[in-house]
Amino acid sequence: MHTLGHDFIPPGIHAGGLRYHGMSPIVSALVREKLVEPVSVHQLECFEAGILFARTEGIIPAPESCHAIRTAIVEATRDPNLPQTILFNLSGHGLLDLSSYEDYFAGKLKNVIYTDEEINRSIKNLPKI
């Protein structure tokens, strides 16, 4: 499992379930074996994708699911001539997260980017094994 240490506290973002900075053992193994590739997407793009999904499918997705939707859109539009099947996980509805959508529409959300300095500060405190 990858970690930035116990003293690393990610900033509060709309998708609290994604604030955990470690990867589960199965995800770590899949990444190590190059069966999956982790990607990073910003929360404003994710909300944009979630709103598009809600308007086309009639389901308000949970903010965590918006990350999967955004990535599916990126993959689907990478090469429009490439026939493909894209599977993503819609992990839940966003009815309990409507205040996050309200914050998005009000312009209160921002993209959060970890700097190398922040990451290195946390890694420096990890025990040497």
N, C-alpha and C positions, 0 to 999 in steps of 0.2 A: 504494500500500500504506500502511496506517496503522501507526504504530509509536509506542512510548513511549520509544524510544531504546535504545542498546546497554547502558546501565547499569541498566535496569529488569530485575529478576529476580523473576518470579512465585514465590509460595510453592509449596512442594512439595504437590501434591494427588494424589489417587489416579490421576487420568487424565493421566499425563505428556505424552501427545501433544496435550493441549489446553492445555498451559501456554504455548505460543507465543503471544505477544501481538500479532502482526501478522496481517493477513488477506492471503491470496494475491491476486494481480492479478485472477483471474477472479471470486473472491468479492467483492472490492472493486467490480468493475464491475457485478456483479449487484445489490449493495446500492445503488450509486449510481443505477442505472436503476430502482430500486424493484421489481425482480423477485423479490427475496427480502428478508426482514426478519430481521436477527439478533436473537436473544433470549438472555437469560442465565438459567440454571437453577443451583440450588445442588446441591452434590454429595450431600448427604444425601437430597434428593428423588430424585436420579438413581439412587442405590443402591436406594431403595425401589421405583422403577419397574423396575430391573433384576431385583430379586428377584421382583416380580410377574410379569415376563416369563418368568423361569426356571421359576416354579411353574406357569404356564399353558401355556408352549410347550416346556418341557423342554430349553431351551438357556440356559446361563449366559452372558450377554453380557459382552463386554469393557467396562470402565468407560467408555471413550470412547463406546461405543454406547449406554450407559445414558442419556446426555444426549439422544440422538435419541429414545429410547423415551419418556423423560419428556416431551419436547416433543410427541410424537405423542399421548400421553395427554391432555395439556392441550388440544390442538387438538380431539381427539375428544370431549371432555367439555364443551367451551365451549358448544355448543348441541346437545343430544342429538336434537332434531327436524330438524336440518339433515342431509340426505343428503350424504355426502362420501366421498371416497377419499383416504386419507393414505398417502403413501409415505415411508419412512425407510430409512436405511442401517444395517444391522447389520454393522458393519465387522469384527467378529471375536468369537471366543469368549473367555470370561474364565477359562479354565483355568489360565493363567499368572498370573492376578491374584487367585487365591483368598485370598492374604494380605490384599488390600484388602477383600474381603468379610468376612474374619475381623475386621479392624479395625473395619468398620462394625458388625457384630454385637456387638463388645466395647465399642462407644461411643467408640472412639478417634478417629473422624473428626469434623471440624467443617466448617461452612460457612465459606468464605473470601470476604470482601468487601473489594474495594479501596476505600480511602477517596479522596475528592477530593484530599486532601492528598498522598497517595502518587502519584497520577496527575499532579497538577500539579508535583510535585517532579521527576518524570522528564521531563515535557514542557518544563520550564524549561531543561533541559540540551540540548534538540535544537538543531541549528544553524539559524540564521535564513536561509532561502533566499528 
